Amino acid sequence: MAGVLALMLSLGLVSLYPPVTLKLLEFSLNQSNRELFNNTLRLGRVNWKEKLGLRLEGLSAGFQGPSGPVTFEIRSVESRGSVLNFFRKEGLILDFQSAHLSDSPREGFEGMARIRGGKNGFFELRAQVKKADLQDFVWINPDNLKGSEGKVQGELVLRQGAEGEVRIRGKLQVEEPGGKLPAHFFDLVTPYLPLSLVEEKVKQIRASGGRVGFRVARLEMEMADPQAMNLFLHLAVPDYNLDLHLKMDIRFRD
């Protein structure tokens, strides 16, 4: 409710005092997405368009990653139609450009978000990779991913419901000519390998240290349960004549 009231007040103050409008919008967006951003979302500039359309520039926010805080930036966010759709059944649709980690020189993702306020509010995000590298995903597991590189393609979908539950699904891939992975990346997949020749090859890779070249990598993910994520990994490592196809069910602790 506080977020809704702040958005209503900001609309009334649009032409009177822009700095107040900015702060009220920040408060509204933080309230609507408090489970994700923990009151870290900040806006650089707000431009109002005809029929209460909105363009935001210089947005930044943070969230708690598995190994600590992660900060990202978005170059611009623009509404489709009136911001009053925030209160309506269909929700407010926002198109965004260049969503990336704050310390990354790449443009990252682009796509759209849909937000609805109130008792039955929700947040939905659909993002496509514009320009990204495996380096931009090291924060997920620094111990096993540091040193990774390779041009990433794909898309991600995230949805947060009224009760705060989060659902994620996505597909990411690195196509030929491939890239590099640290040898200790294979510590992640070893528990899911069959006791076969494949396991012996992975042991050789891990023992080699350094980085290992791969020709192609594809990852599909789905988290329909807050306590679990399903992953499918295809990884081709030509130097070791290794072609992995792994299905992994990962459980999260409370």
Backbone as JSON, one array per atom type, in Angstrom:
{
  "sequence": "MAGVLALMLSLGLVSLYPPVTLKLLEFSLNQSNRELFNNTLRLGRVNWKEKLGLRLEGLSAGFQGPSGPVTFEIRSVESRGSVLNFFRKEGLILDFQSAHLSDSPREGFEGMARIRGGKNGFFELRAQVKKADLQDFVWINPDNLKGSEGKVQGELVLRQGAEGEVRIRGKLQVEEPGGKLPAHFFDLVTPYLPLSLVEEKVKQIRASGGRVGFRVARLEMEMADPQAMNLFLHLAVPDYNLDLHLKMDIRFRD",
  "N": [[0.83, -1.21, 0.0], [1.96, 1.23, 0.76], [3.73, 1.69, -1.35], [1.97, 2.08, -3.49], [0.58, 4.42, -2.71], [2.73, 6.2, -2.73], [3.35, 6.28, -5.48], [1.0, 7.45, -6.49], [1.11, 9.97, -5.27], [3.45, 10.93, -6.45], [2.66, 11.26, -9.1], [0.93, 13.38, -8.84], [2.7, 15.38, -8.24], [4.25, 15.82, -10.42], [4.58, 18.1, -12.16], [5.21, 19.98, -10.32], [7.38, 19.64, -8.52], [10.07, 18.19, -9.42], [12.34, 16.77, -8.08], [11.09, 15.69, -5.78], [9.24, 14.02, -6.97], [10.99, 12.14, -8.11], [12.1, 10.86, -5.82], [9.82, 9.78, -4.64], [9.02, 7.98, -6.6], [11.19, 6.23, -6.55], [10.81, 5.19, -3.97], [8.33, 3.92, -4.3], [8.91, 1.93, -6.26], [10.84, 0.45, -4.89], [9.32, -0.52, -2.75], [7.51, -2.13, -4.13], [9.15, -4.12, -5.04], [10.58, -5.22, -2.96], [11.45, -7.7, -1.99], [13.28, -8.51, -3.85], [15.21, -6.41, -4.24], [15.76, -5.15, -1.83], [15.53, -2.44, -0.98], [17.47, -1.01, -2.45], [17.27, 0.16, -4.93], [17.85, 2.81, -7.21], [17.25, 5.89, -8.92], [18.4, 7.75, -11.71], [17.48, 9.86, -13.47], [14.3, 11.25, -14.34], [11.99, 11.4, -16.93], [8.99, 12.69, -18.05], [6.45, 11.74, -20.33], [3.97, 12.27, -22.97], [0.54, 11.7, -22.03], [0.99, 10.58, -19.52], [3.18, 8.91, -19.83], [6.43, 7.43, -19.23], [9.96, 7.82, -18.84], [12.89, 6.5, -17.64], [16.23, 7.12, -16.68], [19.52, 5.94, -16.08], [19.23, 3.96, -14.0], [19.91, 2.07, -11.07], [20.57, -0.81, -9.02], [20.73, -3.31, -6.43], [21.23, -6.74, -5.42], [21.12, -9.66, -3.31], [23.49, -11.91, -3.97], [24.61, -15.39, -4.3], [27.17, -15.34, -3.21], [27.47, -12.89, -2.04], [26.73, -9.27, -2.15], [25.4, -8.04, -5.25], [25.66, -5.66, -7.76], [23.87, -3.87, -10.22], [23.27, -2.03, -13.3], [21.01, -0.08, -15.32], [20.66, 1.34, -18.44], [18.44, 2.73, -19.62], [14.89, 2.96, -19.08], [11.65, 2.61, -20.29], [8.2, 3.37, -20.36], [5.38, 1.61, -21.71], [2.74, 3.22, -22.68], [0.54, 4.68, -20.19], [1.64, 5.3, -16.82], [-0.28, 4.75, -15.0], [-1.23, 2.27, -15.52], [0.0, 0.64, -13.78], [-1.75, 0.2, -11.7], [-3.72, -1.27, -12.84], [-5.31, -4.26, -14.19], [-3.77, -5.44, -16.26], [-1.23, -4.49, -15.72], [1.83, -2.49, -15.55], [3.87, -2.01, -18.3], [7.28, -2.07, -19.01], [9.96, -1.2, -21.07], [13.38, -2.01, -21.32], [16.84, -1.07, -21.71], [20.2, -2.13, -22.09], [21.01, -3.57, -19.56], [23.22, -4.37, -17.1], [26.01, -5.67, -15.19], [27.47, -3.5, -12.76], [30.23, -3.19, -12.91], [30.89, -4.08, -15.43], [31.95, -3.79, -18.85], [30.31, -4.43, -20.91], [27.12, -4.47, -22.72], [25.13, -6.15, -21.83], [21.9, -7.19, -21.02], [18.69, -6.8, -22.67], [15.17, -5.98, -22.76], [11.89, -6.55, -21.41], [9.77, -5.55, -18.67], [7.06, -6.33, -16.52], [4.86, -4.89, -14.26], [2.65, -4.95, -11.53], [0.81, -3.27, -9.06], [-0.52, -3.36, -5.66], [-2.72, -5.61, -3.79], [-2.77, -8.05, -5.21], [-0.41, -7.92, -6.64], [2.43, -8.2, -8.91], [5.64, -9.05, -10.33], [7.27, -9.29, -13.38], [9.83, -10.37, -15.52], [11.4, -10.32, -18.66], [14.15, -11.09, -20.46], [16.62, -10.64, -22.98], [19.82, -11.62, -24.13], [22.01, -9.11, -25.12], [24.71, -8.27, -25.37], [27.04, -10.09, -23.86], [29.26, -11.87, -21.63], [30.77, -14.87, -20.35], [32.2, -14.02, -18.17], [30.53, -12.19, -16.96], [28.9, -13.68, -15.39], [30.21, -14.77, -13.31], [29.75, -14.08, -10.64], [27.78, -15.77, -9.73], [28.93, -18.15, -8.83], [31.75, -17.73, -7.69], [33.98, -19.27, -6.81], [34.15, -21.47, -8.5], [33.84, -20.49, -11.06], [35.47, -18.34, -11.68], [37.61, -16.85, -14.01], [36.39, -17.76, -16.26], [35.39, -17.45, -19.72], [33.75, -16.39, -22.74], [31.51, -15.76, -25.41], [28.2, -15.02, -24.72], [24.87, -16.05, -25.46], [21.23, -15.9, -25.43], [18.29, -16.13, -23.24], [16.35, -14.97, -20.42], [13.79, -15.51, -17.99], [11.96, -14.17, -15.36], [9.78, -14.29, -12.58], [7.94, -12.82, -9.99], [5.56, -13.42, -7.57], [2.55, -12.34, -5.79], [2.9, -13.18, -3.18], [5.57, -13.12, -2.82], [6.98, -15.24, -3.86], [9.4, -16.59, -6.08], [10.02, -17.34, -9.47], [12.02, -18.82, -11.97], [13.25, -19.19, -15.27], [15.28, -20.17, -18.05], [17.53, -19.98, -20.92], [20.81, -20.31, -21.85], [23.67, -19.97, -23.92], [26.9, -20.7, -25.29], [28.22, -20.52, -28.32], [30.19, -21.97, -31.05], [33.21, -20.17, -31.7], [33.48, -21.08, -29.08], [34.9, -21.06, -25.75], [36.58, -20.47, -22.6], [37.01, -22.34, -19.59], [37.63, -22.53, -16.06], [39.6, -25.18, -14.69], [38.65, -26.14, -12.25], [35.96, -25.73, -12.47], [34.76, -28.07, -13.09], [34.4, -29.36, -10.74], [31.84, -28.77, -10.0], [30.18, -30.37, -11.58], [30.94, -32.98, -11.19], [29.57, -34.57, -9.13], [27.33, -35.37, -10.54], [28.02, -37.09, -12.53], [28.19, -40.22, -14.31], [29.61, -43.34, -13.18], [31.99, -43.94, -15.04], [33.93, -43.95, -18.11], [33.74, -41.27, -18.75], [33.82, -40.0, -16.28], [36.5, -40.44, -15.61], [37.81, -38.86, -17.51], [37.02, -36.3, -16.73], [38.26, -36.17, -14.27], [40.91, -36.02, -15.13], [40.91, -33.49, -16.34], [40.36, -31.82, -14.14], [42.63, -32.28, -12.65], [44.52, -31.09, -14.19], [44.59, -28.34, -13.76], [44.62, -24.71, -14.19], [43.08, -23.34, -17.17], [40.5, -24.59, -19.33], [39.75, -25.21, -22.69], [36.63, -25.01, -24.43], [34.27, -26.1, -26.95], [31.52, -25.7, -27.35], [28.81, -24.67, -25.28], [25.85, -25.21, -23.5], [23.14, -24.21, -21.51], [20.23, -24.95, -19.79], [17.7, -23.85, -17.64], [15.43, -24.09, -14.86], [13.43, -22.91, -12.29], [10.91, -23.73, -10.53], [10.15, -24.21, -8.02], [10.8, -22.74, -4.93], [12.77, -23.98, -3.43], [14.3, -25.51, -5.11], [16.16, -26.13, -8.16], [16.14, -26.99, -11.59], [18.48, -28.15, -13.91], [19.93, -28.39, -17.17], [22.78, -29.36, -18.83], [24.91, -29.02, -21.59], [28.07, -29.69, -22.74], [30.92, -29.4, -24.66], [34.18, -30.52, -24.9], [36.82, -30.5, -26.74], [39.64, -31.09, -26.57], [39.84, -33.11, -24.74], [38.24, -34.97, -25.79], [35.59, -34.95, -24.92], [32.13, -34.98, -24.38], [29.66, -33.76, -22.78], [26.41, -34.4, -21.45], [24.3, -33.44, -19.21], [21.85, -33.79, -16.65], [20.76, -31.96, -13.95], [19.54, -31.79, -10.69], [19.1, -29.46, -8.35], [19.03, -28.79, -4.94], [18.08, -26.33, -2.57], [19.17, -25.1, 0.56], [17.35, -24.02, 3.49]],
  "CA": [[0.0, 0.0, 0.0], [2.82, 2.41, 0.8], [4.26, 1.91, -2.68], [0.89, 2.62, -4.32], [0.36, 5.81, -2.31], [3.86, 7.0, -3.2], [3.21, 6.5, -6.91], [-0.09, 8.41, -6.69], [1.62, 11.29, -4.91], [4.44, 11.37, -7.44], [1.93, 11.72, -10.28], [0.39, 14.7, -8.55], [3.78, 16.35, -8.09], [5.06, 15.79, -11.64], [4.9, 19.43, -12.68], [5.46, 20.91, -9.23], [8.7, 19.54, -7.9], [10.64, 16.95, -9.94], [13.11, 15.96, -7.14], [10.17, 14.93, -4.94], [8.72, 12.96, -7.85], [12.02, 11.12, -8.24], [12.22, 10.12, -4.57], [8.6, 9.0, -4.45], [9.07, 6.85, -7.53], [12.15, 5.28, -5.98], [10.17, 4.53, -2.83], [7.29, 3.05, -4.84], [9.51, 0.77, -6.91], [11.48, -0.37, -3.86], [8.28, -1.21, -2.01], [6.9, -3.15, -4.98], [10.12, -5.17, -5.34], [11.45, -5.24, -1.78], [12.05, -9.02, -1.82], [14.39, -8.65, -4.8], [16.25, -5.38, -4.22], [16.07, -4.75, -0.45], [15.6, -0.98, -0.87], [18.71, -0.51, -3.05], [17.01, 0.71, -6.27], [18.02, 4.25, -7.31], [16.97, 6.45, -10.24], [19.23, 8.9, -12.05], [16.68, 10.95, -14.02], [12.94, 10.88, -14.76], [11.38, 12.26, -17.95], [7.59, 12.35, -18.28], [6.02, 11.89, -21.71], [2.54, 12.51, -23.12], [-0.41, 10.72, -21.48], [1.62, 10.01, -18.33], [4.25, 7.96, -20.13], [7.58, 7.65, -18.36], [11.27, 7.33, -19.24], [13.87, 6.57, -16.57], [17.61, 6.96, -17.14], [20.51, 5.77, -15.02], [18.72, 3.19, -12.87], [20.82, 1.1, -10.48], [20.01, -1.56, -7.9], [21.54, -4.44, -6.0], [20.54, -7.86, -4.79], [22.03, -10.53, -2.6], [23.86, -13.1, -4.71], [25.05, -16.52, -3.45], [28.45, -15.07, -2.55], [27.53, -11.51, -1.58], [25.93, -8.3, -2.89], [25.65, -7.86, -6.69], [25.09, -4.38, -8.19], [23.72, -3.75, -11.66], [22.78, -0.76, -13.81], [20.21, -0.11, -16.55], [20.83, 2.64, -19.09], [17.16, 3.42, -19.75], [13.65, 2.21, -18.93], [10.58, 3.44, -20.86], [6.9, 2.72, -20.24], [4.44, 1.51, -22.82], [1.5, 3.79, -22.2], [0.47, 5.42, -18.93], [2.09, 4.63, -15.6], [-1.47, 4.34, -14.26], [-1.43, 0.84, -15.74], [0.53, -0.01, -12.58], [-2.88, -0.14, -10.85], [-4.71, -2.01, -13.62], [-5.14, -5.71, -14.26], [-2.7, -5.83, -17.18], [0.04, -4.07, -15.19], [2.63, -1.51, -16.26], [4.93, -2.63, -19.08], [8.46, -1.23, -19.14], [11.03, -1.7, -21.92], [14.67, -1.57, -20.8], [18.01, -1.21, -22.57], [21.53, -2.21, -21.49], [21.04, -3.97, -18.15], [24.49, -5.04, -16.96], [26.71, -5.49, -13.92], [28.04, -2.16, -12.67], [31.65, -3.19, -13.27], [31.08, -4.72, -16.73], [31.95, -2.86, -19.99], [29.38, -4.93, -21.94], [25.75, -3.95, -22.63], [24.32, -7.08, -21.05], [20.59, -7.64, -21.45], [17.59, -5.88, -22.97], [13.91, -6.71, -22.72], [10.73, -5.87, -20.85], [9.29, -5.94, -17.35], [5.65, -6.01, -16.27], [4.69, -4.7, -12.82], [1.32, -4.54, -11.06], [0.8, -3.01, -7.63], [-1.7, -3.76, -4.92], [-2.79, -6.88, -3.08], [-2.43, -9.13, -6.13], [0.66, -7.42, -7.49], [3.44, -9.14, -9.37], [6.74, -8.52, -11.12], [7.69, -10.25, -14.38], [10.96, -9.87, -16.31], [11.83, -11.12, -19.81], [15.38, -10.45, -20.91], [17.44, -11.29, -23.99], [21.22, -11.18, -24.12], [22.45, -8.26, -26.23], [26.15, -8.48, -25.43], [27.48, -10.56, -22.55], [30.33, -12.84, -21.61], [30.74, -15.7, -19.15], [32.74, -13.22, -17.07], [29.44, -11.47, -16.31], [28.13, -14.61, -14.57], [31.1, -15.33, -12.29], [29.19, -13.81, -9.32], [26.89, -16.87, -9.33], [29.75, -19.09, -8.08], [33.12, -17.29, -7.96], [34.99, -20.29, -6.54], [34.26, -22.42, -9.62], [33.66, -19.84, -12.36], [36.45, -17.29, -11.91], [38.47, -17.16, -15.14], [35.57, -18.18, -17.4], [35.16, -16.49, -20.77], [33.03, -16.91, -23.9], [30.39, -14.91, -25.78], [26.95, -15.65, -24.29], [23.58, -15.73, -26.07], [20.14, -16.56, -24.74], [17.21, -15.35, -22.63], [15.96, -15.3, -19.06], [12.47, -15.07, -17.56], [11.81, -14.19, -13.9], [8.48, -13.8, -12.12], [7.7, -12.78, -8.55], [4.14, -13.29, -7.31], [2.08, -11.47, -4.71], [3.39, -13.69, -1.89], [7.02, -13.04, -2.8], [7.61, -16.4, -4.46], [10.15, -16.27, -7.3], [10.17, -18.41, -10.46], [13.04, -18.47, -12.97], [13.6, -20.16, -16.31], [16.13, -19.52, -19.03], [18.45, -20.72, -21.77], [22.03, -19.57, -22.17], [24.6, -20.8, -24.66], [28.11, -20.18, -25.92], [28.41, -21.3, -29.54], [31.56, -21.95, -31.58], [34.36, -21.01, -31.36], [33.52, -21.51, -27.69], [35.53, -20.2, -24.76], [37.45, -21.09, -21.6], [36.49, -22.58, -18.25], [38.67, -23.0, -15.13], [39.54, -26.63, -14.48], [37.86, -26.48, -11.07], [34.53, -25.69, -12.79], [34.25, -29.45, -13.18], [33.97, -29.78, -9.4], [30.39, -28.6, -9.92], [29.44, -31.41, -12.31], [31.4, -34.32, -10.82], [28.57, -35.39, -8.43], [26.25, -35.79, -11.44], [28.58, -37.92, -13.58], [28.14, -41.68, -14.12], [30.9, -43.97, -12.91], [32.35, -44.46, -16.36], [35.1, -43.32, -18.72], [33.53, -39.83, -18.68], [34.31, -39.53, -14.99], [37.95, -40.45, -15.66], [38.24, -37.69, -18.29], [36.82, -35.11, -15.91], [39.33, -36.18, -13.28], [42.12, -35.53, -15.8], [40.74, -32.05, -16.52], [40.49, -31.17, -12.84], [44.02, -32.4, -12.21], [45.39, -30.26, -15.04], [44.65, -26.96, -13.28], [44.51, -23.71, -15.25], [41.81, -23.2, -17.87], [40.25, -25.61, -20.34], [38.96, -24.72, -23.8], [35.45, -25.78, -24.85], [33.77, -25.71, -28.26], [30.15, -25.22, -27.22], [28.2, -24.89, -23.97], [24.44, -24.81, -23.45], [22.56, -24.42, -20.19], [18.81, -24.68, -19.62], [17.4, -23.83, -16.21], [14.06, -23.8, -14.44], [13.18, -22.94, -10.86], [9.48, -23.6, -10.26], [10.05, -24.41, -6.58], [11.82, -21.9, -4.29], [13.79, -24.79, -2.8], [14.98, -26.39, -6.06], [16.35, -25.68, -9.54], [16.47, -28.04, -12.53], [19.44, -27.68, -14.91], [20.44, -29.31, -18.18], [24.04, -28.81, -19.34], [25.65, -29.68, -22.68], [29.39, -29.09, -22.79], [31.84, -30.14, -25.52], [35.58, -30.18, -24.64], [37.5, -31.31, -27.76], [40.99, -31.54, -26.2], [39.7, -34.33, -23.95], [37.23, -35.79, -26.47], [34.52, -35.04, -23.92], [30.85, -34.4, -24.8], [28.79, -33.96, -21.62], [24.99, -34.08, -21.44], [23.98, -33.7, -17.81], [20.66, -33.24, -16.0], [21.09, -31.75, -12.55], [18.49, -31.29, -9.81], [19.81, -28.83, -7.23], [18.18, -28.42, -3.81], [18.61, -25.23, -1.76], [18.88, -25.15, 1.98], [16.65, -22.86, 4.05]],
  "C": [[0.86, 1.26, 0.0], [3.37, 2.74, -0.57], [3.21, 2.52, -3.6], [0.64, 4.08, -4.0], [1.48, 6.71, -2.8], [3.76, 7.28, -4.69], [2.11, 7.5, -7.21], [0.37, 9.82, -6.36], [2.6, 11.81, -5.94], [3.77, 11.87, -8.71], [1.38, 13.12, -10.06], [1.45, 15.78, -8.48], [4.66, 16.47, -9.33], [5.5, 17.18, -12.07], [5.28, 20.42, -11.59], [6.89, 20.84, -8.71], [9.35, 18.22, -8.3], [11.48, 16.15, -8.94], [12.24, 15.12, -6.22], [9.58, 13.77, -5.72], [9.7, 11.8, -7.93], [12.08, 10.24, -6.99], [10.99, 9.26, -4.31], [8.54, 7.8, -5.38], [10.05, 5.78, -7.04], [11.51, 4.48, -4.85], [9.13, 3.53, -3.31], [7.88, 1.78, -5.44], [10.21, -0.14, -5.9], [10.45, -1.16, -3.04], [7.69, -2.36, -2.82], [7.83, -4.34, -5.21], [11.09, -5.38, -4.17], [12.12, -6.61, -1.57], [13.29, -9.19, -2.71], [15.55, -7.7, -4.49], [16.57, -4.82, -2.84], [16.37, -3.26, -0.33], [16.9, -0.39, -1.42], [18.48, 0.17, -4.4], [17.1, 2.24, -6.25], [17.82, 4.7, -8.75], [17.86, 7.66, -10.49], [18.42, 10.09, -12.53], [15.33, 10.41, -14.49], [12.45, 11.88, -15.79], [9.95, 11.78, -18.2], [7.22, 12.66, -19.72], [4.52, 12.2, -21.76], [1.73, 11.37, -22.52], [0.21, 9.9, -20.34], [2.55, 8.84, -18.66], [5.51, 8.35, -19.37], [8.85, 7.09, -19.0], [12.24, 7.56, -18.08], [15.26, 6.35, -17.16], [18.54, 6.82, -15.94], [19.98, 5.05, -13.8], [19.8, 2.22, -12.38], [20.15, 0.42, -9.3], [20.97, -2.69, -7.55], [20.67, -5.54, -5.45], [21.58, -8.77, -4.17], [22.29, -11.78, -3.42], [24.33, -14.2, -3.78], [26.32, -16.23, -2.67], [28.59, -13.62, -2.1], [26.71, -10.58, -2.46], [26.38, -8.19, -4.36], [24.93, -6.58, -7.11], [25.02, -4.33, -9.71], [23.16, -2.38, -12.03], [21.94, -1.0, -15.07], [20.27, 1.28, -17.17], [19.52, 3.4, -19.18], [16.0, 2.44, -19.6], [12.52, 3.11, -19.41], [9.26, 2.67, -20.81], [6.18, 2.64, -21.57], [3.09, 2.02, -22.31], [1.65, 4.45, -20.84], [0.99, 4.6, -17.76], [0.91, 4.21, -14.73], [-1.81, 2.87, -14.48], [-0.85, 0.02, -14.59], [-0.61, -0.5, -11.69], [-3.89, -1.05, -11.55], [-4.34, -3.47, -13.75], [-3.94, -6.11, -15.11], [-1.31, -5.44, -16.67], [0.76, -3.05, -16.07], [3.78, -2.22, -16.98], [6.06, -1.63, -19.29], [9.48, -1.92, -20.04], [12.37, -1.17, -21.39], [15.79, -1.89, -21.78], [19.27, -1.27, -21.7], [21.48, -2.4, -19.97], [22.29, -4.82, -17.95], [25.06, -4.84, -15.56], [27.41, -4.13, -13.92], [29.5, -2.11, -13.11], [31.92, -3.85, -14.62], [31.05, -3.68, -17.86], [30.95, -3.27, -21.07], [27.96, -4.47, -21.67], [24.79, -4.89, -21.92], [23.02, -7.46, -21.72], [19.7, -6.48, -21.88], [16.3, -6.68, -22.94], [12.8, -5.88, -22.12], [10.43, -6.42, -19.46], [7.82, -5.53, -17.24], [5.44, -5.99, -14.76], [3.24, -4.31, -12.53], [1.37, -4.38, -9.56], [-0.45, -3.54, -6.96], [-1.61, -5.15, -4.33], [-2.36, -8.05, -3.95], [-1.33, -8.72, -7.11], [1.64, -8.5, -7.89], [4.53, -8.38, -10.11], [7.19, -9.62, -12.08], [8.77, -9.62, -15.25], [11.26, -10.85, -17.43], [13.02, -10.41, -20.45], [16.09, -11.3, -21.95], [18.87, -10.74, -23.91], [21.49, -10.32, -25.34], [23.95, -8.42, -26.43], [26.63, -8.84, -24.03], [28.55, -11.62, -22.71], [30.19, -13.69, -20.35], [31.31, -14.97, -17.94], [31.64, -12.51, -16.29], [28.61, -12.37, -15.39], [28.98, -15.23, -13.46], [30.52, -15.16, -10.89], [28.31, -14.95, -8.81], [27.65, -17.88, -8.47], [31.22, -18.75, -8.34], [34.17, -18.38, -7.77], [35.21, -21.21, -7.74], [34.15, -21.78, -10.99], [34.69, -18.76, -12.66], [37.44, -17.7, -13.0], [37.72, -17.63, -16.36], [35.5, -17.07, -18.45], [34.5, -17.18, -21.97], [31.8, -16.06, -24.15], [29.07, -15.63, -25.53], [25.77, -15.14, -25.1], [22.48, -16.35, -25.22], [19.13, -15.6, -24.14], [16.92, -15.86, -21.23], [14.57, -14.76, -18.78], [12.39, -15.23, -16.04], [10.43, -13.65, -13.54], [8.39, -13.91, -10.61], [6.22, -12.53, -8.32], [3.83, -12.43, -6.1], [2.61, -11.9, -3.34], [4.91, -13.65, -1.8], [7.73, -14.22, -3.4], [8.24, -16.05, -5.8], [10.27, -17.51, -8.18], [11.13, -17.94, -11.54], [13.13, -19.58, -14.01], [14.44, -19.43, -17.36], [16.96, -20.5, -19.83], [19.62, -19.82, -22.1], [22.97, -20.5, -22.92], [25.8, -20.0, -25.15], [28.36, -21.08, -27.13], [29.87, -21.23, -30.0], [31.97, -20.53, -31.97], [34.49, -21.39, -29.9], [34.2, -20.53, -26.76], [36.41, -20.99, -23.82], [36.69, -21.25, -20.28], [37.65, -22.97, -17.34], [38.5, -24.49, -14.89], [38.64, -26.98, -13.29], [36.36, -26.24, -11.29], [33.94, -27.1, -12.74], [33.97, -30.06, -11.81], [32.46, -29.71, -9.26], [29.63, -29.79, -10.51], [29.82, -32.82, -11.89], [30.34, -35.14, -10.08], [27.47, -35.93, -9.35], [26.73, -36.72, -12.55], [28.39, -39.41, -13.28], [29.54, -42.21, -13.84], [31.35, -44.68, -14.18], [33.61, -43.76, -16.84], [34.98, -41.8, -18.67], [34.07, -39.28, -17.37], [35.84, -39.47, -14.98], [38.48, -39.23, -16.43], [38.11, -36.42, -17.48], [37.87, -35.04, -14.81], [40.64, -35.66, -13.87], [42.07, -34.01, -15.97], [40.97, -31.32, -15.2], [41.93, -31.18, -12.36], [44.96, -31.49, -13.0], [45.58, -28.85, -14.51], [44.5, -25.99, -14.45], [43.12, -23.66, -15.87], [41.73, -24.21, -19.0], [39.38, -25.01, -21.43], [37.76, -25.61, -24.08], [34.94, -25.24, -26.18], [32.37, -25.13, -28.2], [29.65, -25.54, -25.81], [26.76, -24.39, -24.01], [23.88, -25.16, -22.08], [21.09, -24.03, -20.22], [18.49, -24.78, -18.13], [15.92, -23.54, -15.96], [13.97, -23.94, -12.94], [11.7, -22.67, -10.64], [9.18, -23.73, -8.78], [11.15, -23.57, -5.92], [12.98, -22.69, -3.68], [14.58, -25.65, -3.79], [15.1, -25.74, -7.43], [16.75, -26.89, -10.39], [17.36, -27.46, -13.62], [19.73, -28.79, -15.91], [21.66, -28.65, -18.82], [24.58, -29.68, -20.47], [26.97, -28.95, -22.81], [30.31, -29.98, -23.62], [33.26, -29.63, -25.31], [36.45, -31.02, -25.57], [38.86, -31.84, -27.35], [40.96, -32.84, -25.39], [38.66, -35.28, -24.55], [36.02, -36.03, -25.56], [33.28, -34.31, -24.42], [29.82, -34.7, -23.71], [27.35, -33.57, -21.9], [24.48, -34.44, -20.04], [22.66, -33.05, -17.39], [20.94, -33.16, -14.51], [19.9, -31.17, -11.8], [19.15, -30.76, -8.54], [18.8, -28.4, -6.18], [18.87, -27.34, -3.0], [18.23, -25.45, -0.31], [18.15, -23.9, 2.43], [17.66, -21.9, 4.64]]
}
